[in-house]
């Protein structure tokens, strides 16, 4: 969790990036076959930071894809394009 669990709209806890990076380093040094999933205020900015720290799976919600006036498909495509820096269709 990258927020205190309980309700939507909480602030991302930047210290969690260090924990993600440490877990990723442990996984890599021990050749473990596991995925790191993060949840909690994952926006385009925090999502990219989590991926750079070693996260494999992002749980998306109100900070990223559930936007008023946009359909889910469009929101997901726009998010991927911003995170990965290339056009996904």
Buried (B, 14 or more C-beta within 10 A) or exposed (E): EBBEEEEEEBEBBEEBBEBBBEBBEEBEEEEEEEEBEBBBBBBBBBBBBBBEBBBBEBEBBEBBBEBEEEEEEEBBBBBBBBBEEEEEE
